[in-house]
Amino acid sequence: MSQNLPSGYYFEPLAERHNRAAFSCGNEALDAYFIGDPIRQDVSRRVTNAFVLTPDGKFVAGFYTLSPISILSVDLTSSLQKKLPKRPIGATLIGRMGRDLSLRGKGVGEMLLMDALHKAWQASKLVSCWAVVVDAKEGARDFYIENEFIPFATQPDRLFLLMKKIDLMFE
């Protein structure tokens, strides 16, 4: 993680007090999702959980969402297909993730990813999870590759990180 980010930042669940209107990550679709009603509706319907990085409970330095997902082994490499059942496999999806443009280059993306992986790892102790999955937005694929995510064989912008690897990060 970068040393440029001021101390005192912390993660918490998205709440009404967070200033979503002031947030901009530079991706129009992500900004619209976070600033508008979709994220609030998804959280209230329990379709996803959203977490924010904040220094004061108001300013949003970044956010991410987590939800369960099922994946099929046929979408993976042939070597993995041989090791896995043909039925759907449980995983955790980092559905959306963005950091405020004002904090570009400060390590916020890495902080968001590590917190999301840690929460997925904690949840995997109660509900089985084979991997963490992301659908990389334009320009984000390299970030995930640098963090050891592997592309799906059938969808190169959908990537995964095995829970076995995540175990090694947090055990």
CNS distance restraints for C-alpha pairs under 8 A (distance, minus, plus):
assign (resid   1 and name CA) (resid 107 and name CA) 5.47 0.50 0.50
assign (resid   1 and name CA) (resid 110 and name CA) 6.34 0.50 0.50
assign (resid   1 and name CA) (resid 111 and name CA) 6.73 0.50 0.50
assign (resid   2 and name CA) (resid 106 and name CA) 5.75 0.50 0.50
assign (resid   2 and name CA) (resid 107 and name CA) 4.66 0.50 0.50
assign (resid   2 and name CA) (resid 108 and name CA) 7.98 0.50 0.50
assign (resid   3 and name CA) (resid 106 and name CA) 7.42 0.50 0.50
assign (resid   3 and name CA) (resid 107 and name CA) 7.74 0.50 0.50
assign (resid   4 and name CA) (resid 106 and name CA) 5.26 0.50 0.50
assign (resid   4 and name CA) (resid 107 and name CA) 7.44 0.50 0.50
assign (resid   5 and name CA) (resid 103 and name CA) 7.99 0.50 0.50
assign (resid   5 and name CA) (resid 106 and name CA) 5.43 0.50 0.50
assign (resid   5 and name CA) (resid 107 and name CA) 6.97 0.50 0.50
assign (resid   5 and name CA) (resid 108 and name CA) 7.58 0.50 0.50
assign (resid   8 and name CA) (resid  55 and name CA) 5.63 0.50 0.50
assign (resid   9 and name CA) (resid  53 and name CA) 6.43 0.50 0.50
assign (resid   9 and name CA) (resid  54 and name CA) 5.26 0.50 0.50
assign (resid   9 and name CA) (resid  55 and name CA) 4.13 0.50 0.50
assign (resid   9 and name CA) (resid  56 and name CA) 7.54 0.50 0.50
assign (resid  10 and name CA) (resid  53 and name CA) 5.46 0.50 0.50
assign (resid  10 and name CA) (resid  54 and name CA) 5.55 0.50 0.50
assign (resid  10 and name CA) (resid  55 and name CA) 6.23 0.50 0.50
assign (resid  11 and name CA) (resid  51 and name CA) 6.55 0.50 0.50
assign (resid  11 and name CA) (resid  52 and name CA) 5.50 0.50 0.50
assign (resid  11 and name CA) (resid  53 and name CA) 4.53 0.50 0.50
assign (resid  11 and name CA) (resid  54 and name CA) 6.38 0.50 0.50
assign (resid  11 and name CA) (resid 115 and name CA) 7.98 0.50 0.50
assign (resid  12 and name CA) (resid  51 and name CA) 5.51 0.50 0.50
assign (resid  12 and name CA) (resid  52 and name CA) 5.62 0.50 0.50
assign (resid  12 and name CA) (resid  53 and name CA) 6.76 0.50 0.50
assign (resid  12 and name CA) (resid  54 and name CA) 7.82 0.50 0.50
assign (resid  13 and name CA) (resid  49 and name CA) 7.58 0.50 0.50
assign (resid  13 and name CA) (resid  50 and name CA) 5.87 0.50 0.50
assign (resid  13 and name CA) (resid  51 and name CA) 4.29 0.50 0.50
assign (resid  13 and name CA) (resid  52 and name CA) 6.14 0.50 0.50
assign (resid  14 and name CA) (resid  18 and name CA) 6.89 0.50 0.50
assign (resid  14 and name CA) (resid  50 and name CA) 5.50 0.50 0.50
assign (resid  14 and name CA) (resid  51 and name CA) 5.11 0.50 0.50
assign (resid  14 and name CA) (resid  52 and name CA) 5.73 0.50 0.50
assign (resid  17 and name CA) (resid  57 and name CA) 6.97 0.50 0.50
assign (resid  17 and name CA) (resid  58 and name CA) 5.84 0.50 0.50
assign (resid  18 and name CA) (resid  57 and name CA) 6.17 0.50 0.50
assign (resid  18 and name CA) (resid  58 and name CA) 4.19 0.50 0.50
assign (resid  18 and name CA) (resid  59 and name CA) 6.22 0.50 0.50
assign (resid  18 and name CA) (resid  60 and name CA) 6.58 0.50 0.50
assign (resid  19 and name CA) (resid  23 and name CA) 7.19 0.50 0.50
assign (resid  19 and name CA) (resid  58 and name CA) 5.32 0.50 0.50
assign (resid  19 and name CA) (resid  59 and name CA) 5.67 0.50 0.50
assign (resid  19 and name CA) (resid  60 and name CA) 6.56 0.50 0.50
assign (resid  20 and name CA) (resid  34 and name CA) 6.67 0.50 0.50
assign (resid  20 and name CA) (resid  35 and name CA) 5.05 0.50 0.50
assign (resid  20 and name CA) (resid  59 and name CA) 7.97 0.50 0.50
assign (resid  20 and name CA) (resid  60 and name CA) 6.94 0.50 0.50
assign (resid  21 and name CA) (resid  35 and name CA) 5.32 0.50 0.50
assign (resid  22 and name CA) (resid  59 and name CA) 7.89 0.50 0.50
assign (resid  23 and name CA) (resid  31 and name CA) 7.15 0.50 0.50
assign (resid  23 and name CA) (resid  34 and name CA) 7.98 0.50 0.50
assign (resid  23 and name CA) (resid  35 and name CA) 7.04 0.50 0.50
assign (resid  23 and name CA) (resid  60 and name CA) 6.47 0.50 0.50
assign (resid  23 and name CA) (resid  61 and name CA) 7.83 0.50 0.50
assign (resid  23 and name CA) (resid 100 and name CA) 6.02 0.50 0.50
assign (resid  24 and name CA) (resid  31 and name CA) 5.77 0.50 0.50
assign (resid  24 and name CA) (resid  99 and name CA) 7.65 0.50 0.50
assign (resid  24 and name CA) (resid 100 and name CA) 5.25 0.50 0.50
assign (resid  24 and name CA) (resid 101 and name CA) 6.06 0.50 0.50
assign (resid  25 and name CA) (resid  30 and name CA) 7.36 0.50 0.50
assign (resid  25 and name CA) (resid  31 and name CA) 6.37 0.50 0.50
assign (resid  25 and name CA) (resid  98 and name CA) 5.74 0.50 0.50
assign (resid  25 and name CA) (resid  99 and name CA) 5.33 0.50 0.50
assign (resid  25 and name CA) (resid 100 and name CA) 4.54 0.50 0.50
assign (resid  25 and name CA) (resid 101 and name CA) 4.94 0.50 0.50
assign (resid  26 and name CA) (resid  31 and name CA) 7.16 0.50 0.50
assign (resid  26 and name CA) (resid 100 and name CA) 7.83 0.50 0.50
assign (resid  26 and name CA) (resid 101 and name CA) 6.43 0.50 0.50
assign (resid  27 and name CA) (resid  31 and name CA) 6.01 0.50 0.50
assign (resid  28 and name CA) (resid  32 and name CA) 6.06 0.50 0.50
assign (resid  29 and name CA) (resid  33 and name CA) 6.17 0.50 0.50
assign (resid  30 and name CA) (resid  34 and name CA) 6.14 0.50 0.50
assign (resid  30 and name CA) (resid  96 and name CA) 7.19 0.50 0.50
assign (resid  30 and name CA) (resid  97 and name CA) 7.81 0.50 0.50
assign (resid  30 and name CA) (resid  98 and name CA) 7.11 0.50 0.50
assign (resid  31 and name CA) (resid  35 and name CA) 5.78 0.50 0.50
assign (resid  31 and name CA) (resid  36 and name CA) 7.98 0.50 0.50
assign (resid  32 and name CA) (resid  36 and name CA) 5.47 0.50 0.50
assign (resid  33 and name CA) (resid  37 and name CA) 7.07 0.50 0.50
assign (resid  33 and name CA) (resid  38 and name CA) 5.41 0.50 0.50
assign (resid  33 and name CA) (resid  39 and name CA) 5.83 0.50 0.50
assign (resid  34 and name CA) (resid  38 and name CA) 7.09 0.50 0.50
assign (resid  34 and name CA) (resid  39 and name CA) 5.59 0.50 0.50
assign (resid  35 and name CA) (resid  39 and name CA) 7.86 0.50 0.50
assign (resid  36 and name CA) (resid  40 and name CA) 7.78 0.50 0.50
assign (resid  37 and name CA) (resid  41 and name CA) 5.98 0.50 0.50
assign (resid  38 and name CA) (resid  42 and name CA) 6.01 0.50 0.50
assign (resid  39 and name CA) (resid  43 and name CA) 6.14 0.50 0.50
assign (resid  39 and name CA) (resid  50 and name CA) 7.73 0.50 0.50
assign (resid  40 and name CA) (resid  44 and name CA) 6.12 0.50 0.50
assign (resid  41 and name CA) (resid  45 and name CA) 5.99 0.50 0.50
assign (resid  42 and name CA) (resid  46 and name CA) 6.10 0.50 0.50
assign (resid  42 and name CA) (resid  47 and name CA) 5.01 0.50 0.50
assign (resid  42 and name CA) (resid  48 and name CA) 5.68 0.50 0.50
assign (resid  42 and name CA) (resid  49 and name CA) 7.81 0.50 0.50
assign (resid  43 and name CA) (resid  47 and name CA) 5.99 0.50 0.50
assign (resid  43 and name CA) (resid  48 and name CA) 5.29 0.50 0.50
assign (resid  43 and name CA) (resid  49 and name CA) 5.52 0.50 0.50
assign (resid  43 and name CA) (resid  50 and name CA) 6.80 0.50 0.50
assign (resid  47 and name CA) (resid  67 and name CA) 6.89 0.50 0.50
assign (resid  48 and name CA) (resid  65 and name CA) 6.20 0.50 0.50
assign (resid  48 and name CA) (resid  66 and name CA) 5.68 0.50 0.50
assign (resid  48 and name CA) (resid  67 and name CA) 4.87 0.50 0.50
assign (resid  49 and name CA) (resid  65 and name CA) 5.40 0.50 0.50
assign (resid  49 and name CA) (resid  66 and name CA) 5.33 0.50 0.50
assign (resid  49 and name CA) (resid  67 and name CA) 6.50 0.50 0.50
assign (resid  50 and name CA) (resid  63 and name CA) 6.95 0.50 0.50
assign (resid  50 and name CA) (resid  64 and name CA) 5.72 0.50 0.50
assign (resid  50 and name CA) (resid  65 and name CA) 4.31 0.50 0.50
assign (resid  50 and name CA) (resid  66 and name CA) 6.55 0.50 0.50
assign (resid  51 and name CA) (resid  63 and name CA) 5.50 0.50 0.50
assign (resid  51 and name CA) (resid  64 and name CA) 5.56 0.50 0.50
assign (resid  51 and name CA) (resid  65 and name CA) 6.34 0.50 0.50
assign (resid  52 and name CA) (resid  60 and name CA) 6.25 0.50 0.50
assign (resid  52 and name CA) (resid  61 and name CA) 7.24 0.50 0.50
assign (resid  52 and name CA) (resid  62 and name CA) 5.63 0.50 0.50
assign (resid  52 and name CA) (resid  63 and name CA) 4.24 0.50 0.50
assign (resid  52 and name CA) (resid  64 and name CA) 6.69 0.50 0.50
assign (resid  53 and name CA) (resid  60 and name CA) 5.96 0.50 0.50
assign (resid  53 and name CA) (resid  61 and name CA) 5.34 0.50 0.50
assign (resid  53 and name CA) (resid  62 and name CA) 5.22 0.50 0.50
assign (resid  53 and name CA) (resid  63 and name CA) 6.18 0.50 0.50
assign (resid  53 and name CA) (resid 112 and name CA) 7.42 0.50 0.50
assign (resid  54 and name CA) (resid  58 and name CA) 6.79 0.50 0.50
assign (resid  54 and name CA) (resid  59 and name CA) 5.69 0.50 0.50
assign (resid  54 and name CA) (resid  60 and name CA) 5.09 0.50 0.50
assign (resid  54 and name CA) (resid  61 and name CA) 5.53 0.50 0.50
assign (resid  54 and name CA) (resid  62 and name CA) 7.47 0.50 0.50
assign (resid  55 and name CA) (resid  59 and name CA) 6.78 0.50 0.50
assign (resid  55 and name CA) (resid  60 and name CA) 7.92 0.50 0.50
assign (resid  55 and name CA) (resid  61 and name CA) 7.85 0.50 0.50
assign (resid  60 and name CA) (resid 100 and name CA) 7.26 0.50 0.50
assign (resid  61 and name CA) (resid  99 and name CA) 5.74 0.50 0.50
assign (resid  61 and name CA) (resid 100 and name CA) 5.26 0.50 0.50
assign (resid  61 and name CA) (resid 103 and name CA) 7.09 0.50 0.50
assign (resid  61 and name CA) (resid 108 and name CA) 7.46 0.50 0.50
assign (resid  62 and name CA) (resid  97 and name CA) 7.41 0.50 0.50
assign (resid  62 and name CA) (resid  98 and name CA) 5.44 0.50 0.50
assign (resid  62 and name CA) (resid  99 and name CA) 3.88 0.50 0.50
assign (resid  62 and name CA) (resid 100 and name CA) 5.70 0.50 0.50
assign (resid  62 and name CA) (resid 108 and name CA) 7.05 0.50 0.50
assign (resid  62 and name CA) (resid 109 and name CA) 7.84 0.50 0.50
assign (resid  62 and name CA) (resid 112 and name CA) 7.05 0.50 0.50
assign (resid  63 and name CA) (resid  96 and name CA) 7.87 0.50 0.50
assign (resid  63 and name CA) (resid  97 and name CA) 5.56 0.50 0.50
assign (resid  63 and name CA) (resid  98 and name CA) 5.60 0.50 0.50
assign (resid  63 and name CA) (resid  99 and name CA) 6.49 0.50 0.50
assign (resid  63 and name CA) (resid 112 and name CA) 6.97 0.50 0.50
assign (resid  64 and name CA) (resid  94 and name CA) 6.81 0.50 0.50
assign (resid  64 and name CA) (resid  95 and name CA) 7.26 0.50 0.50
assign (resid  64 and name CA) (resid  96 and name CA) 5.34 0.50 0.50
assign (resid  64 and name CA) (resid  97 and name CA) 4.08 0.50 0.50
assign (resid  64 and name CA) (resid  98 and name CA) 6.58 0.50 0.50
assign (resid  64 and name CA) (resid 112 and name CA) 6.90 0.50 0.50
assign (resid  64 and name CA) (resid 116 and name CA) 7.29 0.50 0.50
assign (resid  65 and name CA) (resid  93 and name CA) 7.94 0.50 0.50
assign (resid  65 and name CA) (resid  94 and name CA) 5.57 0.50 0.50
assign (resid  65 and name CA) (resid  95 and name CA) 5.41 0.50 0.50
assign (resid  65 and name CA) (resid  96 and name CA) 5.40 0.50 0.50
assign (resid  65 and name CA) (resid  97 and name CA) 6.60 0.50 0.50
assign (resid  66 and name CA) (resid  92 and name CA) 6.72 0.50 0.50
assign (resid  66 and name CA) (resid  93 and name CA) 5.54 0.50 0.50
assign (resid  66 and name CA) (resid  94 and name CA) 4.83 0.50 0.50
assign (resid  66 and name CA) (resid  95 and name CA) 6.03 0.50 0.50
assign (resid  66 and name CA) (resid  96 and name CA) 7.96 0.50 0.50
assign (resid  66 and name CA) (resid 116 and name CA) 7.39 0.50 0.50
assign (resid  66 and name CA) (resid 120 and name CA) 7.94 0.50 0.50
assign (resid  67 and name CA) (resid  92 and name CA) 5.81 0.50 0.50
assign (resid  67 and name CA) (resid  93 and name CA) 5.25 0.50 0.50
assign (resid  67 and name CA) (resid  94 and name CA) 6.86 0.50 0.50
assign (resid  67 and name CA) (resid  95 and name CA) 7.10 0.50 0.50
assign (resid  68 and name CA) (resid  90 and name CA) 7.16 0.50 0.50
assign (resid  68 and name CA) (resid  91 and name CA) 5.99 0.50 0.50
assign (resid  68 and name CA) (resid  92 and name CA) 4.66 0.50 0.50
assign (resid  68 and name CA) (resid  93 and name CA) 5.82 0.50 0.50
assign (resid  69 and name CA) (resid  90 and name CA) 6.08 0.50 0.50
assign (resid  69 and name CA) (resid  91 and name CA) 5.26 0.50 0.50
assign (resid  69 and name CA) (resid  92 and name CA) 5.66 0.50 0.50
assign (resid  69 and name CA) (resid  93 and name CA) 5.92 0.50 0.50
assign (resid  70 and name CA) (resid  88 and name CA) 5.49 0.50 0.50
assign (resid  70 and name CA) (resid  89 and name CA) 5.24 0.50 0.50
assign (resid  70 and name CA) (resid  90 and name CA) 4.77 0.50 0.50
assign (resid  70 and name CA) (resid  91 and name CA) 5.86 0.50 0.50
assign (resid  71 and name CA) (resid  75 and name CA) 7.66 0.50 0.50
assign (resid  71 and name CA) (resid  88 and name CA) 5.42 0.50 0.50
assign (resid  71 and name CA) (resid  89 and name CA) 5.24 0.50 0.50
assign (resid  71 and name CA) (resid  90 and name CA) 6.62 0.50 0.50
assign (resid  71 and name CA) (resid  91 and name CA) 7.01 0.50 0.50
assign (resid  72 and name CA) (resid  76 and name CA) 7.52 0.50 0.50
assign (resid  72 and name CA) (resid  86 and name CA) 7.00 0.50 0.50
assign (resid  72 and name CA) (resid  87 and name CA) 6.75 0.50 0.50
assign (resid  72 and name CA) (resid  88 and name CA) 5.01 0.50 0.50
assign (resid  72 and name CA) (resid  89 and name CA) 6.22 0.50 0.50
assign (resid  73 and name CA) (resid  80 and name CA) 7.23 0.50 0.50
assign (resid  73 and name CA) (resid  81 and name CA) 5.08 0.50 0.50
assign (resid  73 and name CA) (resid  84 and name CA) 6.38 0.50 0.50
assign (resid  73 and name CA) (resid  85 and name CA) 7.07 0.50 0.50
assign (resid  73 and name CA) (resid  86 and name CA) 6.21 0.50 0.50
assign (resid  73 and name CA) (resid  87 and name CA) 7.78 0.50 0.50
assign (resid  73 and name CA) (resid  88 and name CA) 7.42 0.50 0.50
assign (resid  73 and name CA) (resid  89 and name CA) 7.55 0.50 0.50
assign (resid  74 and name CA) (resid  78 and name CA) 7.79 0.50 0.50
assign (resid  74 and name CA) (resid  81 and name CA) 6.20 0.50 0.50
assign (resid  74 and name CA) (resid  86 and name CA) 7.60 0.50 0.50
assign (resid  75 and name CA) (resid 152 and name CA) 6.03 0.50 0.50
assign (resid  75 and name CA) (resid 153 and name CA) 5.70 0.50 0.50
assign (resid  75 and name CA) (resid 154 and name CA) 5.24 0.50 0.50
assign (resid  75 and name CA) (resid 155 and name CA) 7.55 0.50 0.50
assign (resid  76 and name CA) (resid  80 and name CA) 6.28 0.50 0.50
assign (resid  76 and name CA) (resid  81 and name CA) 6.20 0.50 0.50
assign (resid  76 and name CA) (resid 152 and name CA) 5.14 0.50 0.50
assign (resid  76 and name CA) (resid 153 and name CA) 4.97 0.50 0.50
assign (resid  76 and name CA) (resid 154 and name CA) 6.97 0.50 0.50
assign (resid  77 and name CA) (resid  81 and name CA) 6.21 0.50 0.50
assign (resid  77 and name CA) (resid 152 and name CA) 7.04 0.50 0.50
assign (resid  77 and name CA) (resid 153 and name CA) 5.35 0.50 0.50
assign (resid  78 and name CA) (resid  82 and name CA) 6.38 0.50 0.50
assign (resid  79 and name CA) (resid  83 and name CA) 7.09 0.50 0.50
assign (resid  80 and name CA) (resid  84 and name CA) 6.45 0.50 0.50
assign (resid  81 and name CA) (resid  85 and name CA) 7.63 0.50 0.50
assign (resid  85 and name CA) (resid  89 and name CA) 7.75 0.50 0.50
assign (resid  89 and name CA) (resid 129 and name CA) 7.88 0.50 0.50
assign (resid  89 and name CA) (resid 130 and name CA) 6.93 0.50 0.50
assign (resid  90 and name CA) (resid 128 and name CA) 6.67 0.50 0.50
assign (resid  90 and name CA) (resid 129 and name CA) 5.15 0.50 0.50
assign (resid  90 and name CA) (resid 130 and name CA) 6.01 0.50 0.50
assign (resid  90 and name CA) (resid 131 and name CA) 7.75 0.50 0.50
assign (resid  91 and name CA) (resid 128 and name CA) 7.79 0.50 0.50
assign (resid  91 and name CA) (resid 129 and name CA) 4.62 0.50 0.50
assign (resid  91 and name CA) (resid 130 and name CA) 5.32 0.50 0.50
assign (resid  91 and name CA) (resid 131 and name CA) 5.03 0.50 0.50
assign (resid  91 and name CA) (resid 132 and name CA) 5.72 0.50 0.50
assign (resid  91 and name CA) (resid 133 and name CA) 6.86 0.50 0.50
assign (resid  92 and name CA) (resid 120 and name CA) 6.50 0.50 0.50
assign (resid  92 and name CA) (resid 129 and name CA) 6.56 0.50 0.50
assign (resid  92 and name CA) (resid 131 and name CA) 6.49 0.50 0.50
assign (resid  92 and name CA) (resid 132 and name CA) 4.77 0.50 0.50
assign (resid  92 and name CA) (resid 133 and name CA) 6.06 0.50 0.50
assign (resid  93 and name CA) (resid 132 and name CA) 5.80 0.50 0.50
assign (resid  93 and name CA) (resid 133 and name CA) 4.77 0.50 0.50
assign (resid  93 and name CA) (resid 134 and name CA) 5.89 0.50 0.50
assign (resid  94 and name CA) (resid 116 and name CA) 7.26 0.50 0.50
assign (resid  94 and name CA) (resid 132 and name CA) 7.14 0.50 0.50
assign (resid  94 and name CA) (resid 133 and name CA) 6.23 0.50 0.50
assign (resid  94 and name CA) (resid 134 and name CA) 5.30 0.50 0.50
assign (resid  94 and name CA) (resid 135 and name CA) 7.84 0.50 0.50
assign (resid  95 and name CA) (resid 134 and name CA) 6.37 0.50 0.50
assign (resid  95 and name CA) (resid 135 and name CA) 6.98 0.50 0.50
assign (resid  97 and name CA) (resid 112 and name CA) 7.58 0.50 0.50
assign (resid  98 and name CA) (resid 109 and name CA) 7.30 0.50 0.50
assign (resid  99 and name CA) (resid 103 and name CA) 7.05 0.50 0.50
assign (resid  99 and name CA) (resid 104 and name CA) 7.49 0.50 0.50
assign (resid  99 and name CA) (resid 108 and name CA) 6.38 0.50 0.50
assign (resid  99 and name CA) (resid 109 and name CA) 6.34 0.50 0.50
assign (resid 100 and name CA) (resid 104 and name CA) 7.09 0.50 0.50
assign (resid 103 and name CA) (resid 108 and name CA) 6.95 0.50 0.50
assign (resid 104 and name CA) (resid 108 and name CA) 7.47 0.50 0.50
assign (resid 107 and name CA) (resid 111 and name CA) 6.32 0.50 0.50
assign (resid 108 and name CA) (resid 112 and name CA) 6.08 0.50 0.50
assign (resid 109 and name CA) (resid 113 and name CA) 6.16 0.50 0.50
assign (resid 110 and name CA) (resid 114 and name CA) 6.02 0.50 0.50
assign (resid 111 and name CA) (resid 115 and name CA) 6.16 0.50 0.50
assign (resid 112 and name CA) (resid 116 and name CA) 6.16 0.50 0.50
assign (resid 113 and name CA) (resid 117 and name CA) 6.08 0.50 0.50
assign (resid 114 and name CA) (resid 118 and name CA) 6.02 0.50 0.50
assign (resid 115 and name CA) (resid 119 and name CA) 6.18 0.50 0.50
assign (resid 116 and name CA) (resid 120 and name CA) 6.16 0.50 0.50
assign (resid 117 and name CA) (resid 121 and name CA) 6.00 0.50 0.50
assign (resid 117 and name CA) (resid 132 and name CA) 7.39 0.50 0.50
assign (resid 117 and name CA) (resid 166 and name CA) 7.05 0.50 0.50
assign (resid 118 and name CA) (resid 122 and name CA) 6.16 0.50 0.50
assign (resid 118 and name CA) (resid 166 and name CA) 7.93 0.50 0.50
assign (resid 118 and name CA) (resid 170 and name CA) 7.17 0.50 0.50
assign (resid 119 and name CA) (resid 123 and name CA) 6.17 0.50 0.50
assign (resid 120 and name CA) (resid 124 and name CA) 6.07 0.50 0.50
assign (resid 120 and name CA) (resid 132 and name CA) 7.29 0.50 0.50
assign (resid 121 and name CA) (resid 125 and name CA) 6.84 0.50 0.50
assign (resid 121 and name CA) (resid 163 and name CA) 7.11 0.50 0.50
assign (resid 121 and name CA) (resid 166 and name CA) 6.73 0.50 0.50
assign (resid 121 and name CA) (resid 167 and name CA) 6.92 0.50 0.50
assign (resid 121 and name CA) (resid 170 and name CA) 7.86 0.50 0.50
assign (resid 122 and name CA) (resid 126 and name CA) 7.60 0.50 0.50
assign (resid 123 and name CA) (resid 127 and name CA) 6.05 0.50 0.50
assign (resid 123 and name CA) (resid 128 and name CA) 7.99 0.50 0.50
assign (resid 124 and name CA) (resid 128 and name CA) 5.03 0.50 0.50
assign (resid 124 and name CA) (resid 129 and name CA) 5.22 0.50 0.50
assign (resid 129 and name CA) (resid 163 and name CA) 6.87 0.50 0.50
assign (resid 130 and name CA) (resid 162 and name CA) 6.21 0.50 0.50
assign (resid 130 and name CA) (resid 163 and name CA) 5.51 0.50 0.50
assign (resid 130 and name CA) (resid 164 and name CA) 7.91 0.50 0.50
assign (resid 131 and name CA) (resid 160 and name CA) 6.13 0.50 0.50
assign (resid 131 and name CA) (resid 161 and name CA) 5.39 0.50 0.50
assign (resid 131 and name CA) (resid 162 and name CA) 4.24 0.50 0.50
assign (resid 131 and name CA) (resid 163 and name CA) 4.67 0.50 0.50
assign (resid 131 and name CA) (resid 164 and name CA) 7.94 0.50 0.50
assign (resid 132 and name CA) (resid 160 and name CA) 5.42 0.50 0.50
assign (resid 132 and name CA) (resid 161 and name CA) 5.27 0.50 0.50
assign (resid 132 and name CA) (resid 162 and name CA) 6.52 0.50 0.50
assign (resid 132 and name CA) (resid 163 and name CA) 6.82 0.50 0.50
assign (resid 133 and name CA) (resid 158 and name CA) 7.00 0.50 0.50
assign (resid 133 and name CA) (resid 159 and name CA) 5.64 0.50 0.50
assign (resid 133 and name CA) (resid 160 and name CA) 4.33 0.50 0.50
assign (resid 133 and name CA) (resid 161 and name CA) 6.63 0.50 0.50
assign (resid 134 and name CA) (resid 158 and name CA) 5.68 0.50 0.50
assign (resid 134 and name CA) (resid 159 and name CA) 5.35 0.50 0.50
assign (resid 134 and name CA) (resid 160 and name CA) 6.32 0.50 0.50
assign (resid 135 and name CA) (resid 157 and name CA) 5.73 0.50 0.50
assign (resid 135 and name CA) (resid 158 and name CA) 4.38 0.50 0.50
assign (resid 135 and name CA) (resid 159 and name CA) 6.40 0.50 0.50
assign (resid 136 and name CA) (resid 140 and name CA) 5.44 0.50 0.50
assign (resid 136 and name CA) (resid 141 and name CA) 5.11 0.50 0.50
assign (resid 136 and name CA) (resid 144 and name CA) 7.65 0.50 0.50
assign (resid 136 and name CA) (resid 157 and name CA) 5.28 0.50 0.50
assign (resid 136 and name CA) (resid 158 and name CA) 6.17 0.50 0.50
assign (resid 136 and name CA) (resid 159 and name CA) 7.33 0.50 0.50
assign (resid 137 and name CA) (resid 141 and name CA) 6.90 0.50 0.50
assign (resid 137 and name CA) (resid 157 and name CA) 7.59 0.50 0.50
assign (resid 140 and name CA) (resid 144 and name CA) 6.74 0.50 0.50
assign (resid 141 and name CA) (resid 145 and name CA) 6.29 0.50 0.50
assign (resid 141 and name CA) (resid 157 and name CA) 6.57 0.50 0.50
assign (resid 142 and name CA) (resid 146 and name CA) 6.02 0.50 0.50
assign (resid 143 and name CA) (resid 147 and name CA) 6.46 0.50 0.50
assign (resid 144 and name CA) (resid 148 and name CA) 6.53 0.50 0.50
assign (resid 144 and name CA) (resid 149 and name CA) 5.38 0.50 0.50
assign (resid 144 and name CA) (resid 159 and name CA) 7.63 0.50 0.50
assign (resid 145 and name CA) (resid 149 and name CA) 4.95 0.50 0.50
assign (resid 145 and name CA) (resid 150 and name CA) 6.57 0.50 0.50
assign (resid 148 and name CA) (resid 161 and name CA) 6.75 0.50 0.50
assign (resid 149 and name CA) (resid 159 and name CA) 5.71 0.50 0.50
assign (resid 149 and name CA) (resid 160 and name CA) 5.07 0.50 0.50
assign (resid 149 and name CA) (resid 161 and name CA) 4.72 0.50 0.50
assign (resid 150 and name CA) (resid 159 and name CA) 5.12 0.50 0.50
assign (resid 150 and name CA) (resid 160 and name CA) 5.25 0.50 0.50
assign (resid 150 and name CA) (resid 161 and name CA) 6.35 0.50 0.50
assign (resid 151 and name CA) (resid 155 and name CA) 7.04 0.50 0.50
assign (resid 151 and name CA) (resid 156 and name CA) 5.07 0.50 0.50
assign (resid 151 and name CA) (resid 157 and name CA) 6.58 0.50 0.50
assign (resid 151 and name CA) (resid 158 and name CA) 5.82 0.50 0.50
assign (resid 151 and name CA) (resid 159 and name CA) 4.14 0.50 0.50
assign (resid 151 and name CA) (resid 160 and name CA) 6.44 0.50 0.50
assign (resid 152 and name CA) (resid 156 and name CA) 5.61 0.50 0.50
assign (resid 152 and name CA) (resid 157 and name CA) 7.63 0.50 0.50
assign (resid 152 and name CA) (resid 158 and name CA) 5.76 0.50 0.50
assign (resid 152 and name CA) (resid 159 and name CA) 5.56 0.50 0.50
assign (resid 152 and name CA) (resid 160 and name CA) 7.18 0.50 0.50
assign (resid 161 and name CA) (resid 165 and name CA) 7.02 0.50 0.50
assign (resid 161 and name CA) (resid 166 and name CA) 7.41 0.50 0.50
assign (resid 162 and name CA) (resid 166 and name CA) 6.59 0.50 0.50
assign (resid 163 and name CA) (resid 167 and name CA) 5.95 0.50 0.50
assign (resid 164 and name CA) (resid 168 and name CA) 6.75 0.50 0.50
assign (resid 165 and name CA) (resid 169 and name CA) 6.78 0.50 0.50
assign (resid 166 and name CA) (resid 170 and name CA) 6.64 0.50 0.50
assign (resid 167 and name CA) (resid 171 and name CA) 5.69 0.50 0.50
